[in-house]
């Protein structure tokens, strides 16, 4: 099982370059669900399940909002509670409806026998 940020997420669409996973050195590369599925297929994985989830949507919203506002990420939580709840609800609903807009890609893959 693998979790990784989703470059096709609602958060990336909303925050653009201020989206938390673009804040180095957190991630060198960020995948979309389609790219993750393709990379695992090329790497020899047969059974691949890829979907997005909103588990970290609140954290990503707060941190991305802080980055966009020019605030430091360390210290007191950013004052974005009202937006955070709306963002989480929208993203959770989108994931439940089958859209790949969740902040993270949840992947389960099984390696093909050699």
ABEGO torsion letter per residue (X at the ends): XBBBBBAABAAAAAAEAABAAABOAABABBBBAAAAAAAAAAAGBABBBBBBBAAAAAAAAAAAAAAAAGBBABEBBBBAAAAAAAAAAAAAAAAAAGBBABABBBBBBBBBBX
